[in-house]
Amino acid sequence: MTSEAADFPRCSRLATLVGKLLLRLAGWRVQEPEYPGPKFILIAAPHTSNWDVYFMLACGWTLGLTVCWIAKDSLFRFPLGGLMRWLGGIPVDRSKNQNQVQAAAALFRDRPALIVAVAPEGTRGKAEHWRSGFYYMALEAHVPIGLGFLDYARKVGGIQGFYQPSGDIHADMTHFREAYRDVRGKYPEKESPARLKDEVGS
């Protein structure tokens, strides 16, 4: 791991060993970038299968990083709450009149190091567009966006690099489209195009 990741949320050595073993058995390898800092939003794409969650976790563990994800607090009740947290889940109290963008920004403000994964497709089935929440989370929290990926065709996963949102989401989407153009999910026919809702049909 590069020195820039020294202050990142680190997973246990056991998790790192498990991640490496799982990827080796599956014939996968990991791509690691230079890190801009210990906080970022991580795009998790393409998302076409339940297997994506396991490969994402294995890639994160192999890189020695704890990758988190945000969900409503009602999902963290007994008996699965402990497991959800161990897998990186962060419960958010929706009753505090915060949307997910605001909740994510608050988490980044309160923590010295944090990686939050977001699947912009919002579903493992084919959607007409990406949801923009990942972008506005990063913009509101003033953190970069990590271009996380799982390419089943090449059996490579990890992070391609990082992109700092400019505030012009339509211009920035051009960069994301290029980054994911040749990345294939487990079920390519279920991949959702990297475009916004108002770009559909344009």
N, C-alpha and C positions, 0 to 999 in steps of 0.2 A: 504494500500500500504506500502511496506517495505521502510525503511529509505533510502536505496540505491537509490531509485527512486526520491528522493526529488528534484533533479536538472534536472529531465527529462522535455522534452517538455510537458507541462500539458494542457489538454483540459479544457474547461469550466465546471463549476459545472452542468450547464444545460445539456451538452453533456453526462456527467457521469450519470446523472439521466435517460436520454433518453436511453442510452446503457443498463443500468440495467433493465429498464422497458421492453425494447424489448426482451432481453434475458430471462427474467422471463416469459413473455407471450409465448415465443417459447419453454419454458421448458429446456433451456440451462444453463450450469454453466461455470465458467471461472477458468482456472488454471494459477496461477501467480508464477513466479520463484523468486529467488534472483537475483538482477540485478548487473552486473559487472561494470556498469558505464552508463553515460547518452547518449552514442552513440553506435549504432549497426545496422547492416543489419538484417532485419527480413525476414526469409523464409515464404512465404505464400503458404502453400501446405496442402493437395492436392487441385488443382484448377479444378473443374469439372462443375461449374455452376455459373451463374451471381449472385446467392444468396451469394456466397462466399464473395463478396465485402462488402455487408451489414453486414454479420456476423463478418467479420474482423473488420470493423469500430466499431460495437457494442461492441466487445470484448475489443478493444483498449480503447474506451470511458469508459467502465466499470472499467478498470484498471487505469483510469485517465490519459491516455497517448494519445498524438497526434501522430498517425502513418502516415507518409508521403509516397508518391510515386512519381517517376520521369517520366516525359513525355516531348515530344518536345513542344516548346513554341507555335507552331501554334495551338495547341489544347486549348489554354487558351484565345483565342480571344472572343470578345463579340458575343453572349450574355451569354455564359456558363462559361467564364473565372472565374468570381467571385465564382460561385458554385464549380468549380474544385479546386480552392485554398482552399475554406472552407472545402472541403472533404479531404484535405491533399496533393493536387497536387502541385508539384514544377516544374515550367517550366524551360527547359534547352535549351539554344540557340545552336543548332547544327552547326550554321554557324561559330562558333569559332574553328572549326577543332578539337573538342574533341569527343571522343567516350563516351558511357554511363558510362563506368568504370572510365574514367578520370574525367568526370563531377561529378560523385558521390563522388569521392575522394576529389575534390575541395570543394564540399558542406560540407563535414565532417571537412575539415581544417578550413573553415570559420565560423562554428557554434559551440557554446559551448555544445549544446545538439541536437541530431538528431536521429530519428528512420526512416529508409527507408525500406519499404516493397517491396519485389521482389517475383514474382511468377516464380520459375525456370522452370516450365513446358512451360511457354510462351503462353499457350492457354488453354481454358477450355475443349477442345476436347482431345482425346488421342494422345499423342506424343510418339515417340520411345525413347526419352531420355530427361533429364533436360538440360537446357542451363546453361553454367558455369558463366554467368555474375555476379550473386549474390556473388559467391566465390571470384572472382577477384576484385570486388568492396570492399569487406571486407579486402582483402589482401592489396590492394593499399592504403586504408584509415587507415589501422592498427586498425581495430575495430573488435569485435567479431561478430559471427553470431547467431542470436536468432532463435531457432527452433519453429517458429510459426506454429500452426496447427488448423484445424477445423475437428473434428471427428463427422460426422453426425450420426454414429451408436450409439455412447454414448451420443451425444448432449453435447459435451465438446469442448471448444475452448480456445485459449490462447497461452502460450509459455511454451514448455517443459523444456527448459534450454538454455544454451549457449555453443558455441564451438568456440575456437580460431583457425583459419586456420593455418596450419603448413607450407603451401607452397607446400606440396605434395598433390595435389588435388585428386589423385586416392586413396591414403591411407585415406584421410578424407571422401571421398564418402562412404566408408564402415560404418563410423559412422552415416552418414545421412540416409543410407538405413536402418540401424537398428532402428533409431529414428522414421521413418515413416512406418515401416513394418506393424503395426497393426492399422494405422490411415485410416479411410474410408471416402472418399468424398461423396457428395450427390449422385453422380452417379459413383459407384465403377468401372463400366466397362470403364469409361473414364479416370481413373487414369493413369498417366504416370510413368513408373518405374524410380526410383532414380538412374540413371546411366548416364554416359557421352556419347557423340556421338561415341567416339572411343571404348566404351565398349559394344556397341550394337553387339549382336551375339557372344560375348566372353563368 
